[in-house]
Amino acid sequence: MTNTCTSEVTKKLAVRYILCDIDYKKKCMYLQEIIAMGRKDNLWIRALSIYFDSPLGRPLINLFSKN
């Protein structure tokens, strides 16, 4: 049997990596769903292009809604 004594830091790093990987996969799934909706309605594709073309420091919510 293999000895699995690892430090607490290693365990925390492994858990953080797994959680980041899960979060990344969720974001990819959401992006794929938005692209699929964009095939039916051009509004979603325009919203994505505005989101990706805007700089990071600017509040993006103002670009989608005029309220």
Secondary structure, DSSP 8 states (H G I E B T S, - for coil): -------HHHHHHHHHHHHHHHHHHHHHHHHHHHHHHHHH-HHHHHHHHHHHHS-TTS-SHHHH---
